[in-house]
């Protein structure tokens, strides 16, 4: 089902990590509109509801109105100006999230065609850990991983060895 290629490797690792902490019986609010990863979670037997594409920096209604057992946020927090406020607004007791890590050899991502698709934050692991702690979460497990591409060049070569993603399971402190 999963190959060791982009984005399949990232999805495989994400689903394995999710399965190690969250059961399919627990309901999930996935931050962001339906996407290939949330569809894969549904295929794996999880009950997933997505947010509606609202600006989570200013509109927390979907978080405040959700009765989900778990919130997932896969590559969402780097797009927010204020992830602290979003993290504080989550009512669920469990959180699984991943972020792209800041890479010393690449600048922050910014789409050339979509002005909304840009990374305001690219974290180092300690920064996300601190953000979670300050917003009331206790990290129970975490993992960094690479996500190589088949492109040619120095940066693609470094992506085979330098962790690109950080995934975390946390519970309300």
C-alpha positions in Angstrom: 0.0 0.0 0.0 2.8 2.4 0.8 6.0 2.7 -1.1 9.2 4.3 0.2 8.7 7.4 -2.0 7.2 10.9 -1.5 4.6 11.3 -0.1 4.0 7.6 0.6 6.9 7.2 3.1 5.6 10.2 5.1 2.1 8.8 5.0 3.3 5.3 6.1 5.3 6.7 9.0 2.4 9.0 10.0 -0.2 6.2 10.0 2.1 3.9 11.9 2.7 6.6 14.5 -1.1 7.3 14.7 -1.9 3.6 15.1 0.6 3.3 18.0 -1.3 5.9 20.1 -4.8 6.2 18.8 -7.4 3.5 18.3 -10.0 3.5 15.5 -12.7 3.8 18.1 -11.6 7.3 19.0 -13.1 10.1 17.0 -10.7 12.5 15.3 -10.9 16.1 14.3 -8.3 16.6 11.6 -7.2 20.3 11.2 -7.5 21.2 7.5 -9.7 20.4 4.7 -10.1 16.7 3.5 -6.8 15.7 2.0 -5.0 12.5 0.9 -3.8 11.8 4.5 -7.2 12.2 6.1 -8.7 10.0 3.4 -6.1 7.4 4.2 -7.0 7.6 7.9 -10.6 6.9 6.9 -9.5 4.0 4.8 -7.6 2.7 7.9 -10.8 2.6 9.9 -10.6 5.9 11.8 -13.6 8.2 12.3 -12.3 11.5 10.9 -14.0 14.9 10.6 -12.1 17.8 9.0 -12.3 21.5 9.6 -13.7 23.6 6.7 -10.8 25.6 5.5 -11.4 28.5 7.9 -8.5 30.6 9.0 -7.6 28.9 12.3 -5.6 31.9 13.4 -8.8 33.9 13.8 -11.6 31.3 13.8 -11.5 28.6 16.5 -15.2 27.6 16.3 -14.5 24.2 14.8 -12.1 23.5 17.7 -14.4 24.8 20.4 -17.5 23.0 18.9 -15.8 19.6 18.4 -16.5 16.7 20.6 -13.7 14.6 19.0 -11.5 12.5 21.3 -8.4 13.4 19.4 -7.1 16.3 17.2 -4.7 15.6 14.4 -2.7 18.4 12.7 -0.4 17.1 10.0 1.7 19.9 8.5 -0.7 22.6 9.6 1.0 24.6 12.4 3.8 25.9 10.2 1.1 27.8 8.2 -0.3 29.6 11.3 0.8 32.9 12.6 -0.4 31.9 16.1 -0.3 28.2 16.7 -0.2 28.9 20.5 -3.8 30.1 20.5 -4.9 27.2 18.4 -3.3 24.7 20.7 -4.9 26.3 23.7 -8.3 26.2 22.1 -8.3 22.4 21.5 -10.8 20.7 23.8 -9.7 17.1 23.1 -7.4 15.4 25.6 -5.1 13.9 22.9 -3.2 15.5 20.0 -1.1 14.0 17.2 0.7 16.5 15.0 3.6 16.8 12.6 5.5 19.7 11.3 8.3 20.1 8.8 11.6 20.9 10.5 13.7 24.0 9.8 16.5 22.9 7.5 19.8 24.8 7.6 20.3 24.3 3.8 16.8 25.4 2.6 14.8 28.5 3.2 11.2 28.4 4.5 8.7 27.2 1.9 6.6 29.7 0.0 4.4 28.8 -3.0 5.0 30.8 -6.1 1.4 30.4 -7.2 -0.7 30.3 -4.0 -0.2 33.3 -1.6 -1.9 31.3 1.2 0.5 28.3 0.9 3.6 29.4 2.8 5.3 28.4 6.0 5.4 31.1 8.7 7.1 28.7 11.1 9.5 25.9 10.3 10.3 24.5 13.7 13.3 23.0 15.4 12.2 20.1 17.7 12.9 22.1 20.9 10.7 24.9 19.6 7.7 22.7 19.0 8.2 21.0 22.3 8.3 24.3 24.1 5.2 25.6 22.3 3.3 22.4 23.3 4.4 22.7 26.9 3.5 26.4 27.2 0.1 25.7 25.7 -0.8 23.0 28.2 0.3 19.8 26.5 2.6 17.0 27.7 4.6 15.1 25.0 4.2 11.4 25.4 6.1 10.3 22.3 7.9 11.9 19.3 9.9 11.0 16.3 11.9 12.7 13.6 12.2 11.3 10.1 13.6 11.9 6.6 11.6 12.2 3.4 13.9 11.8 0.4 13.1 12.9 -3.1 14.3 11.6 -6.4 15.7 14.9 -7.5 19.3 15.5 -8.3 21.5 18.0 -6.3 23.1 18.7 -3.0 19.8 19.6 -1.2 18.0 16.5 -2.4 21.0 14.4 -1.3 21.0 16.0 2.2 17.2 15.1 2.5 18.2 11.4 2.6 20.1 12.0 5.8 18.7 15.1 7.5 15.4 14.7 9.3 12.7 16.8 7.6 9.6 16.0 9.7 8.8 15.9 13.4 5.7 14.0 14.7 4.4 14.2 18.2 1.8 12.5 20.4 0.8 14.7 23.3 -1.9 14.7 26.0 -3.4 17.6 27.9 -1.1 18.3 30.9 
